[in-house]
Amino acid sequence: MRQRHPGYDTTLRLFRELMDKRQAELSLGLSSEGRGIAVIGESGSGKTTTVQRILRRMDLPHTESGELRWISIRVPTPATQKDLARGILQALSFPILRDTTASRMWELVHHHLRLRKCWLIHLDEGQELGGRGSETEKAAVINALKSLMQIPDWPVNLIVSGTLELNDLLMQDPQLSRRFFVVRFLPVTEFDACDEVRGLTAGYAGLADLPLAPDLADVEFVPRLIHAGREQFGIVVELIIGAITRALGDGKAAVGLKDFARFYAERSGDVSARNPFLVPDFRSIPTGRAPLDPEPPTPPKGGRRKPRGRR
């Protein structure tokens, strides 16, 4: 059973290349500037899960006590250079005084990355690196990222995961963009991923020892599931697991369409008239998170009430 986005394999290959290159350089006593991987996709595409899975499962050389091969932080909002430095130092377990200057913070970042022998930093929500401050602050953050890959004798590799705005940030600085490989987590559609999503549903149900109900054999089930997941791989997987969990919790003998409809309603707050698992014309339903509107009123029996005339 394939449980990952197609972009996983590309990300894993690039990650291995970066780590193998770093290990070879260290064994030869060499040092070249660090490189980066930008994992870009819409919210819910599975990019963050992919990076975290690779980091957890990657076999890296043995570390001595106190050493770190990688750290992962969520980029603060707004991402000033001081906030970014503070986040990295916290991940390195180094306390920092609030009144420390930005330049001193980055000196400490470089020193402790070298001291802890950290090879790689993962920055999640990387689109926030563009900041919401002045152009001067944005430039300072970009320069800080470049400095991480140019630390004398200990350059660090970066993996940055984020939404589409991350690509715009990289394109703002040619020196930064040339150091990055870009992996795009494209949407999954009913035209190219039906078989994979159907197999994914059966695979997860099999792990739970729960059969699929006959209504999931309907030709429109997988398109409904993909549409409900906004064509984002991570959300599709969340819907599958959620529906199976609901069916197990209710003691059902099989997982069916109503279990998917129930979990979708709980997750999104949508009423039944906007539930893509329930309505015939599901493709016309917007699947973004909707306000908690009441059910549309039912017209009274006997037809519409005639409008009153003028008095």
Secondary structure, 3 states (H helix, E strand, C coil): CCCCCCHHHHHHHHHHHHHHHHHHHHHHCCCCCCCEEEEEECCCCCHHHHHHHHHHHCCCCCCCCCCCCEEEEECCCCCCHHHHHHHHHHHCCCCCCCCCCHHHHHHHHHHHHHHCCCCEEEEECHHHHHCCCCHHHHHHHHHHHHHHCCCCCCCCEEEEEECCHHHHHHHCCHHHHCCEEEEEECCCCCCCCHHHHHHHHHHHHHHCCCCECHHHHCCCHHHHHHHHCCCCHHHHHHHHHHHHHHHHHCCCCCECHHHHHHHHHHHHCCCHHHCCCCCCCHHHCCCCCCCCCCCCCCCCCCCCCCCCCCC
